[in-house]
């Protein structure tokens, strides 16, 4: 029930909304807000975004993660396909099947997530901070948004993990220098050196965003409280849907844990 618990804990426009949940025939059914697609499908049909459009994506992803962390929730499986886009083009986080709510200091010891997005400490035989692991996964996601490519890839899982543990990726594929710095800090091998979402949102990369909007009369205060949107370009028959639409999704009755083979 971890996904239901997490979604019931959050009432935020940056998180996919859970309207209700039902148990029938040993299965949990979740009545959820309708979204037209996710970032992986959206970005797969387009060249990588640039300029203010790219900044809108980056800001949307970071503020969505901030909404989770502000509620002491570690998502534990951040990746483009789990950042959904609603009917109005807003980025929202979904799929909380691996997530955990922490009442005390956030710690975890199990291996879970999607290998290409997992932080290096997850592969080590000791406890780690899943919030900091989220920041790494978010950094990988931001790299994918900016370049259209995964930073860590290989012919097999062992090769991928080796590149992750050595932070072996090409940051030069990211064109914007300030965004390079932002992503590089998310992908710091030392978890304690990775910034929080709040710290990321005041980095130099976003000052250009604020200055550009300031020229058209948008204040910084308004910017901090507003969720910027992207226009859905998905070839989906569900793009034009009623305002109060929803979808019914069936989920397993147990958390999904990604088991990594020995290598």
N, C-alpha and C positions, 0 to 999 in steps of 0.2 A: 504493500500500500504506500510505499515511499513516494511515488509520483503523485498520488492523490493528496498525501499529507503536504508535500511541498507546494502544490498548486493551491490548496486551501489556505496556505499560510500567506500567499502573496496576492494582493489586489493592486495590480500595477499595469498600465497600458503597454509596458514593454515585455510583459509575460503573457503567453497565450492563456486565455481565460477558461477556467473549468466551471461549467454551469451546474453540473450535478454528476453523481456517479451511482452506479447500480451494480449489484451482484446477482448474477443469474447463471445457474448451472456451473458453479465453481469458477466463473470468469468475472472479471471486473469490466464494466462498460463505463466509458467516460464520455459525457456530453460536453463537447468543447466548442470553443469559438472557431469559426471557419477561417482558414487561411488559404490563399490561392496558390501558394508554393513556398519554396525555401531558397536560400541564397545559392545553394549548389546548382539548382536548375536555372535560376535567374542568371547567374554569372556565366553558366555554361553556354548560354545562347548569345552572349555579348563579348566584345573585347573588354579588357579590364577598364574600369571607370577611371576618370582623371579629374583633377581640379576639385571644385566644390562638390561635384557628384560623389567622388571618392571620399571626400571628407564627411559627407553625409552618411555613407556606409560605415566608415570607421567609427564615427561618433555614435551611430545607432547601435552598433555591436557593443561598444564599451559601456554605454548607458544601460543596455539590457543586462549585461553581466553585473553592473553595479546594483541593479534592482535585486538580483539574487543575493549578492554578498551583503547588502544592507540588511537582509533578513536572515543572515547567518546560514545561508543555503549554498553549498558547493554543488555545482551542476554535475561535474565529473565526466561529461561527455560533450564538451563544446566542439563544434565543427560546423561548417557552412550549412549542412543539411538540417541542423537543429536550430538554425536561425530562420524563423518563418516570416513570411510577408503577408500581411492581411490585405483585405480588399482595398484599403486606402493607401497601400504602399508602405506601411509602418513595419519596422523590423521588430520581431518578438522572439523570445526564446521559448522553445518547446521541448518535448521529450525529456521528462525528469525521471526516467526509469532507473537511472543509476545515482540519482542525487541523494544528498543527506542533509538534514537539518541539524545544526550543532548548537547545543545549549552552553557548552563550555569551549575550551580551546579546540579548534578544528584539527583532528588528526585522523589518519587512515593508514592502513597497512596492506590492503588488498590491491591486486592489479586489476584495474577496470578502466574502460574507455575504448577509444579507437586508436590503434597503435601509432599511426602517422601523426596524431595530435597529442600523444601522451608525453608528459614531462619526464626528463631523465630520472628523477628521483623515484618515480613509480616503479621502475625496474630494479630498484635496490632492495635488499632484504631488511628494511627498517621502516619505521613510521615516517610519514610525510604530511605536509599541510595541503589538503586538497584545494583550499582557496588559492594558494600559490600555484598549484598545478593547473587550476582553471586559467590563471593569467598566462601561463605558457601556451595552453591550448588556444586561448584567444589570440595570442601572438601569431600562432600558426595560421589561424583563420584570417587574420588581418593581412598576412603575407599572401595568402591565396587570393583575397579580394584585390590586392594591389597588383599582383603579377599574373594571376590566372594559373599559377603552378604551386605544387606542394614544395615546401622548403626541404623536407626530408623524405627521400624516396630511394628505393633500391629494388633489387631482384628478388629479395626474400626478407622475411621479418628480421633475421639476424643483421642483415646489412642496414636496414632502416634503423634499428635500435642503436647500432654502432654510430651511425651519423647523428642520431639524437643525443647520445651520451657525449659526443665530441663537439656538439653544436656545429656540425659541418653543413653549412648551407651558404648560398650566394646572396648576400644582402644587397649586392649591387644591382640586382634585378628590380629593386624598388627605386623608382626614379626620384621621388621627393626626399631630399636630405633629412628634413625634420621627421618624416615618417620612418625613414631608416632608423633613426635614433629611437623612436617610440617602439618599433617592432623589436629592435635589438635588446632593449631593456626588458621587454616581455619574455624574450628568449635567453635570458641570463641563466647560466648553469647553476648559479647560487639562488635558491628559491627566495631567500631573505632579501635579495637585491632587486627582485621584481617589484615594480610599483603596483599600488592599488588602483582600481578604476578611477577613484577621485584624483589621484596623483597624475594619472594619464591625461585626464580631461583638462589639466591646466598646463600641459606641455606646449612648447612653441608651435607644434604642428597645428594646434587649434587656434592660436592667435591669428593666423592668416584667415581662418574660417570666420572668426569673430569680426575681423577688420573688413572682410568682403561683405558680410551682412550689414555691418555698421554703415557702409556706404549707401545702403538702401533704407536706412532708418530702423534697423533691428537692434535693440539694446542687448547687452550682455546678459542682463537679468532675464529677459525674455528668452534668450537662447538657452540658458541653463534650465528653464522650465518647459521648453517646447521640444517635442519629438518631430524631427524632420523626416519627410517621407520620400520614398522613391516611387516612381510611376510603374505599376506592374506591366511587364511586357511579355508575360508568360502566355503561350498559346494554350489557354485553358478555357473550356466552356463555362467555368465557374468564376471568371473574373468579375462579371457583373452579377452580383448576388444581392439579395435584400440586406438591409443594414443589420438586422438582428439574426442573421443566418448562423447556423452552427453545424457541427458534424459530430457523429457518434463513432467513437473509436474503441475497439476492443483491445485490452492489454493483458499480458500474462499476470498471474497472481504472485509472481516472484520476480525479484530484480534480475536484470540481465547483466551478467558479468562477463567481460571479454577475457577469456583464458588465453594466455600467451604460451605457446609451446616452448619446450626447452631448446636452447640453442647455445 
